[in-house]
Amino acid sequence: MTGETASLRERRRAETRRTLQAHAVRLFMARGYDATTINDVAQAAGVSAMTLYRHFATKEDLVLYDEFDQETAAALAAQQQEEPLRQRIGRALVQTAAMAVSSDRDLLLARLNLMISTPALQARHLDSQYATEIAVVDTLCAGTTDPDQEFRIRSTTAACLAVIHVALIRWAEGDGRQDLPTLMRQALTSAFDTAF
């Protein structure tokens, strides 16, 4: 299989995931997360439940799945390393949020509202945040064996993510009226007393 064929297949798979997720989130918002079944989502999307499960292993993944961890890691890898760690992490998180908002603001807002308001999703949302932490730490710790440096990176990452979490909740509770990247920068600046 050529790289072009694999790339086309991955693009189609990603588009199918986005379409399925949009149908699911729309139904969850209209009917309620707990009242909507996988079969309801599959029927609305015009696919079988098996097809849905091929793209999303669990019902929770229909809301939580995104590629933000990889995008944040890529943004970090592209940055200059001279900046302070908290600024590098904060800027990568803001850059990822800006891409997400420009890609599909309404879907992002609906997903966040579901994560905040649905007990079944709240714990999994924290798992998702931890996965982001791991992606950031792995990117920044590549090539290091110093446990003190890894501890510093992990601590700074967790602090930045906690601040971003507060900004995301504020944005969702305000129905997305504020500019999310600006709100995130304000939260980071407030927490770290440094401009982002």
C-alpha positions, 0 to 999 in steps of 0.5 A: 500500500502506498503512502498516498493510499494510506493517507486517503484512507486515514482522511476518510476514516477521520471524516467518518469519525467527525460525522458520526461524532456530530450525529451523536453529540446532536442526539445527546444534546437533544435527547440526553446522553443517558436516553440516547443509545448507540443504536439511536446514533447509528440509525441517525447516522445511517450506519450499523452499530458495528460501524459505529463501534469500529470508530468509537469503542465506547459510547463515552468516546463519541463525546470525548474523542479528539486528536488534541493530544497529538496536536498539542504534542506537535505544537510543542515539538515545533516551538523554540525551547528557549521559552520558559516551560509554562509558557511553552505548554500554555501556548501549545494548549492555546494553539490547539484550542484555537484550531479546535474552535476554528474547525468546529466551534459549535461541536466543541462547545456541545462536547464540553457541555456534555462533559461538564453536565453528564456524570457518566462523562465527568470521570472519563473527561479527567482520564482524557485530561490525564492522557493530554498530560502524558502526551505533553510530558512524553514530548517534553521528556523525550531524550531525558533520563533525569527524574527531577526534570521529568517531575518538573515537567509533569508538575508544570504540565498538570498546573497548566492543564488545571488552569486550562480546565477552568477556562474551558468550563467558564467558556462552556458556561458562558455558552461560548460567547467569549473568545476561547483562546483569549480566555485561556491566555487570561487564565494562564496569565492570572495563574502564573503572573506572566503574559501568554 
